[in-house]
Amino acid sequence: ALSYGVGFIHDALTEQERSTVEGLFKAGAIQVLLCTYNLAWGLEARAYLVIIMNTQYYEGKEHRYVDYSINDMLQMIGRAGRSGDSMAKCFILCYGPKKEYYKKFIYEPLPVESHLDQNLYDFLNAEVVAKTIENKQDAVDWITWTFFYRRLTQNPNFYNLQGVTSKHISDYLSELVEDTVRDLENSKCLAVEDEVDLSPLNLGIIAAHYYIKYTTIELFNYSLSEKTKIRGLIEIISNASEFEDLAIRHKEDRLLEKMAAHLPLKISKPDYSKPATKVNILLQSHFSRLQLPVVMVADQAVVVRRVPHLIQAMVDVIASSWWLAPALAAMELSQMVVQAVWDSDSVFRQLPHFTSDMVQRLAKIAPEVETIFDFLEMDDEKRNAVLSNLTSRQKADIVRACMRYPNIDLTYSVAGIDMSTGDDEKTPSVKASAGDNVPVNVVLERAMPENMTDVGPVHAPYYPGKKTENWWLLVGIPSRNLMLSIKRVTFARNTKVPFTPFNIDFLNGNLQFFYLPQVKLDFTAPEEPGNYDLKLYLISDSWMGCDQELEFKLEVSGKD
């Protein structure tokens, strides 16, 4: 089409291809540019003549065609008029009865209205958590300072306000606050004391901290259980309210059904016209690194980008019930999302250019190599044999990824006893009384090549954007599925220290350390006397294969 002077901008094009086509139009190399509705807002090109071919699009959620919004129409009309033109034209091809409707909104000022009344729940919850609102009257007073309150009397019919007198407005706001508080109370985000005072609960604090809708936190709270595994976690996250606006295109449900037939995990009661099913399919496709239809690539990027902070909130909700196994499963799911792998995949799939064939070749040549650390320290001849089919540039990509891979030394003490020394074959033990506070101090040191100035983003080419590396530290009793303490941490730079280089040429040289001194992870000893096998976990939210589990025993005696 470009050779005939016609360009197309649609979902199937990459960012670079779109930029190229738009650049050709701006330069005058092509005279006609066609753009799909959903990409109109990102279009920068302008023209003397703009033609809007239709004013409706298919809404998969409602299974019908709906009109473009006035804002969308104005955005498209605004593309008419180039720099230097004294005039420009726009033609709107629409259904006849809609002609007067569009004329009215195009030629007359468009009023701007507030939708705070429809989204008050999350704003009110955040203000209660921040202590800005402490009772229902504070909530009403807070609303009076908003744009919503200013428009309330100017356009009462839009907000279903029966009158504009002080009594009408007071009753309307009181009812709005009462309904909102009731829903937040039912979702266990806040508590109402003495019928008027408001105080935040743990779920409300989590929702406000991660900027998550209260309905999503409510879903997490009622859906998670002590037996939830990765499959259940994926289904729960897929139903999060944050994905309700994910578009289902015309006839896309048939495509989703075909894709679902090839996924490892079967979806429980799938409805291919619902966003939740689409999210589930896109996530599983991401873990399997499947080639998606071009129209779904952008949708998958939106989903994958939103999931990590939902998982962080999910871990906090699980920690509220002190369940260990579901928390570890959620952390593993976070690693899967960032690295685009299944939990059963080889850790070497995180390295660039490591295909399934290369993983099998590595297992054949050096079966003793199971981790990336083993790969770094393996014999040069064997390693070169594994990488023999790669170019120098591809090997350099592997080098850079290995430089980012975390090499962490963990030392800790429990109740003042250093657990990192002594007989390695004997599990260290500490004593405590039932119900006592048991202090745990952890020191983490992360070794990195000398030429790297900071920990930097995680190597995650399948993740849409840069991902910061974070870690969870937790103490638990695996046999009882009980979590005793948890904390989320990240690294800071400290100092450069000479270190014995790895046995691999591209990592030779001194290493510097990024460290976290004295991370406190205190917990309360169980009330029941006895001997307990505990574990200290260090879990990454981004990397697979570098987690650490350290065992120690706790002897709990009865209170004196």
N, C-alpha and C positions, 0 to 999 in steps of 0.2 A: 504494500500500500504506500510506503514512503516514496517509492520510485514514481508514483503517480501524484505525489503532493498531498497525500492524506495520512495523518497520524492517528493512532489509537492509544488511549491511556486507560488501562483496566487492571483488575486485581491480579492478572496473571503475570504482569511485568514486575521485574525487580526494581528497587529504588533507583539504581543506576540507569536502567532502561527508560524509566519514566522521565528522569532528568534529561536524558539524551533526546527523547522525542519532544519534550517541551522546549528544549534548547533549539532544536531545528525549527520549531514553529516561531519562536521569538526572533530567530535570525532570518526568517522569511524563506527558508529552504523548502518548507511545506506550507500550503495555503489553508488546509482544513485540518482541524483537530477535534476528534471525538473523545469525550470523557464520560465515564460511568458516574451515576449519581453519588455513590458512596465515596468517590475520590474528588468530588468537586471542591470540597473545603481546602484540599491541599494543592489546588491548582493556582499557579502564580501568573500564568500567561493571560494576556488581555487581547481583545480583538475588536475590530470595528463592528462586527455583527455576531451576536450570540443567539442561538436558537435552542430553546428548551423543548425537547421533543415530546416530553410527557410529564405529567405532574403527579404520578403515583409510583409506588414501589411495593413489592410483595413483602408482607410482614409474616414470617413463618410462625411466630408465636400465636398470632390470631388467625392464621390461615386465610388471609384476605389481603386485598390491595388497599393501601392507605395513602392519603395525600402527602405530598412533600410539606414540611412545615414552612411557615412564612419566612423564617430565618434562612432556611435552605434556599428558598426561592430568591430572596434578596442577595444571598451570596453569589448565586449563579448570574443574576442580573448584573451584579457588580463587576463581572468580568468584561462587560462591554465598555469600551473606551480606552484607547491607547494614549500614551503620552504624545501630545502634539495634535491629536484629533480634536476638531471643533465640535463634533457630534458623534454619536454612536447609536446603534439600534439593537433592540432585543425583541425577538418573536417568542411568544409562549403558545405552544400548541396544546390545547387542553380540551376537556369535555365542555360542550357549549354552555350548560347551566352554571359552570364554574367561572365563566368569564367575568361577570359582575363582581363575584367574590374576590377574585384576584385584583381587579381594578381598584376596589375599595382599599385593600391592604397595601397595594403598591403605591398608590397616589396619596394616601392619607397617613399621618403619623401612626406608628405602631406602638400601642401602650406596652410598657414592660411591667409584668406582674410577678409577684413572689410565689414560690412554691414551698415556703418554709412550713406551712401547715401540713404538707404531705411528707415532710422529712424531718419533723420536729424531734422524733424519738432519739436519733443519734446525737443531735445537737444538745438536747436537754441532758442526755446521759453524760456527755463530755463536760458540760458545765457543772453538773452535780459532782463529778469526779474531781474537777478543778476547784471545788468549794465556792465557785461563783454563785451557785444557787444552792441554798440550804433548806428551803421550804417552798410550798406551792405558791405563796405570795411573791417570793423572789422570782419564781418562774414567770408569773404574769408580768411583773415589773420588767424583767429581762426582755420579754417580747415587745413591750412598748418602745424599746429602743431600736427596733428592727425596721427594715424597709417594708416587711409584711404588714406591720401595724400602720404605717403611713398609707399604704394602698387600700387597707381594709375599709376605710370610710370613703375613699375616692371611687372604688368600684365594688360595692357591697355584693352585687349579684354574682360576681365571679367567685367570691369566697362563701357563698350561701349564707350571707349575713341578713337577718330578717329586718333589721333597722339600723339606723346610725346614731341613735341616742346613746347616752353614756351607759344606761342599763343594758341595752342590747349588746353593746361591745363588751361590757364587763361579763355578762352571762356567756357570751360566745368564747371569750378567752378562758374563763374559768372552766367551761366544759372541755375546751381543747386541751388544757393542762391536765384536767382530771383523767381524760381518756388516755393521754400519752403516758402519764404516770402509772395508770393501771396496767397498761401493756408492758411497760418496763419492769414493774413489780412482778407481774406474772412470769416474765422471762428471767427473773432473778438477777436483774442488773442493778436494781436499787431497792432500798427498803423504806417503807413509810412508817414513821413513828409518831404517835399521838395524832394520827390522821392528817398531819400537815408537814411535819419535818421529813426531809429527804436525806438519805445517806447512801453512799455508793457501796455496792457489794463487789465481791471479787470478779464476777463475770463482767460487770459494768466497767470495772477498771481495765480489764483485759481488752474489751471492745474499744475503749477510748484510747488506750496506749497504742494499739495497732491500727487505729482508724478503720475498724471493721463494723459492719452493720450489726445492730443488736439482734436481728433475726438470725444471723449467721452464728453468733455466739450461743443463742438459744438452741439452734440446731446441734451444735457441737455438744452442748451440755446434755441434751436428751438422747443423742444418738450414740455417743461414745460409751463403751463399757470396758470392764477389766479384761475382756476377751477379744477386743477389737484388734484385727490384724491389718496388714497392708491393703488387702482387697477392700475391707470395710472402710478404711481411711480414705481410699480413692473415691468411693461412692459418696461418702459424707462430704468431702471437699467439693465434689462435682455438683452437689445440691446447694452450695453456698449462694447467698443472695447476691453476692458480687458478680455472679455470672448470669443473672436474670435477663440482662439486656443483650446477651450474645445472640447475634442474628442467626435465624434459620432461613436460608434462601429458598427460592422456589425449586421444588423437587429435590432439595438437598437431603430430605429424610431418606430417600431411596439410596442415595450414595452412602449415607451414614450406616444404613443397614448392611450394605455390602462390606463396608470397612469393618464393622463389628464382628463379622463372621470370621475374620482372620486375626483377631486379638487373643492374647493368652488368657485373659480373665473375662469370663462371660458376665455380662451386665445383668443384674437382677431386675426383672420387669422393665425392659427398655421401652422408652417412648421416643421414637426418633424425631418427633416434632418438638421435643422439649430441649432447652439449653443444657440441662443436667446430663442428659445422655450424650450430647455432643461434646461436652467438656470431658466426660469419662473417656470417650473414644479418642479425643485429641491428646489426652495425657498418656494413654496407653501407646498411642502411635509415637509419641515423643520418646517414651522409654525404649521402644523397639526401633527407633530411628527410621521409621517408614517414610517413604516418599509420598507426600500428600498432594492432592489436587491443588493447583496453584491458588485457587480461591480460598482455600482453608489455611494457607500458610500464615497469613496475618492473624487469623483467629487463634491459631495455636500459639503464636507469640504473645498475644494478649493474655491467654489463659496461663501459660507457663510463667509469665512475668508476675502474675498476681498470686500464684500458689505459695511461694516461700513464706510470705508474711502471714498467710492463712495457717500454714503449718506451725509457725512460731506461736501463734495464738492457740492453736490446737494443743500444742505441748503444754502451754500454761494451763489450759482447761483440764487436761489430763492430770497435771501435777496437783491441781486442786483436790483431786480424789486420791492422790498418792498411789496411782497405778504405775508400775514399773514397765511391764512388757509393752503396753500400748504406746508409752512415751518413747521407748527405744524404737518401736516400729515407725512412729511418726518422724523421728530423727533420720531413720534410714530412708524414708520416703523423701525427705528433703534432699538427701544426697542423690537420689534417683532423679529428681526433678532438675537439679543443677547439672548433672553429668549426662543426662539422657541415657540411662542404663537401667536394667532390671537388677534387683537385689541378687539374683543368681548369676549375673554376668561376671566375667573376669575383671579384676581391677585394672588390667592393662587396656581395657576399652576406653579408659579415661585419657590415654595418651594419643596424640594425633597419629593418624595413619596406621594405627593398630587395628587391623581388620580381624575378623574371626579366623581367617586362614593364618595370620601371623601369630595369633594367640595359640593356635594348635601347633604351629611350627616351634614356638618357644617351649611348649609343653613336651614336645618330642625331643628337642635338642638338650634342654635343661629342665627336666621334670622337677628338680628340687627348687626351682625359682617360682615362688608363689606370690611374692609381693613386689612392689616397685623398688623397695629397698634392696631386695635380693637381686633385682635386675641391675641396679646401679653397681652392685658389688660383684657381679658374676665375672667370669673369665672373659677377657677382651675378645678372644678368638670365637668363643661361643656367641657372644653378643653380636659381633660383626656378622656371624652366620645368620642370625635371626634377622638382622637389618639389611641383609645383602641386596634385597631387591628395591631398596629405597635410594633416592637421590641424596646428594649432600644437603640440599635445602630441606628435604623431608626429615633427615636426621637432625638438622638444626632445630626444626620444630619440636622434635622429641626432647632435645636438650633443654629448650626453654620451658617446656612443660614440667620436666623433672626438676628444674631449678625452683619452680613454684610449689612442687609437692612438699607438704609439711613433714619436717623431721623434728619431732618434739620429744624432749626429755622431761619426764614428770617425776618430781619428788614430792613426798607428802608426809605429814605427821598426823597422828590421831591421839588426842588426849595428851599431847606433849611428847609422845613417843615417835621417834623417827622410824617410819616404816620402810624406808628405802635402803636400810643397811641390814646386815645379818645374813643368815643362811638363806640362800635363794630357793632351796628346795623345801623349806619349811614356811608355812603360811604364818605371817606375823599375827600377833594377838594382843588385844587390849582388854582392860576390865572397866566396868562401869556399873553403877547402881541403876535400878529400874527408874525410868523417868528423868534421869539426869541429862543435862546438856553435854553432849560429847563434841568438843572442838576438833575440827579438821582443817588443817592448813595445807594448801597446795601451791607449789611453785612450778611454773611451766617455762621452759626455755625452748625457743624455736630456732634452729640453726638454718642459716641461709647464706648463699654465696656472697662474697665480700662486695661484689659490684652492684648488688641490689640495694636500693635506698630504703625500701619499705616492703611490707608483706605484699602489698598490691592486690589487684583483683585475682580471683580464681581463674585458672585455665578451664574454661567451659565454653567451647565453640558452639555448642548446640543451645546454649542459654541466650535468650534475646536481651542482651545488655550486659553490663559489668556486674559481677557478684562479689560482694565483700565477704571475706572469710570470717566466720564466727564459730564458736565452740560451746558445747554444753558440758558442764561438770555435774555429775550427780552420784549420790550414794544410795544403794538399795540392797534389799534382800531378795535375790532372784527366786529362791524357793517359795517365798510367800507373795511374790509379785507386788512387793511393797517398796515404794520410793521413800527415802528418808530425808533427802535434801537435794536441791537442784539450783544451779546458777548458770547464767549465760555470760560468756566472756569473749574478749577479743584481745589481740596482741598489740603491744606498743614497742617502739624501737628503743634499744638500750645501748649496747656497745659492741665493738668488734673484738673478737677473741680468736687467736690462732687455734686452728683445729686440724686434726689429721684428715687430709683430703680423701674423698671416696676413690675407689679403684676404677675410675672412669675419667678419660682425659678431659672432657668438657666441664668437669666439676672440680678440677684441681685448683688449689689455692686456699686462702684463709676463709674462714666462715665468721659471720657475725651473728649475734644472738638478739632476738626479740623476746622479751620475757614478761611474765606476769608474776610479780612477787606477792606472796602471802594472800592467795585467794582463800577466803574463809568460807567453809562449807559445813557449818555446824549442824548437828541433828540431835534429836531427842531419843535416848535409848528406849527400847520397847519396855512396856510395863510388865510383861511376863518374864520372870527370870529364866535363864537358860543360855545355851551357846548358839550363836548365830554366825552364819557364813555370809559376810558382806562383800560387796564389790564397789570399787570406785571406778566410775566410767568417765572417759574423756571422748566425746563424740563430736565429730565435725558436722556442720550443716551443709557442707559443699563437696568434700572429698570422700571417696570410698577407699577402704583398706588401710586407713591410718588411725582408726579408733583404738583406744587402749582400755583394757579391763584389768584392774589390780585387785587381788583378793586379800582380805584380812578377816580375822575372827574377832568377835565381840562376846566377851563373857559377862552376862548381865546377872547381877546378884540382887536379892530382895532388899528393900529399904530397911535401914536400921530402925 
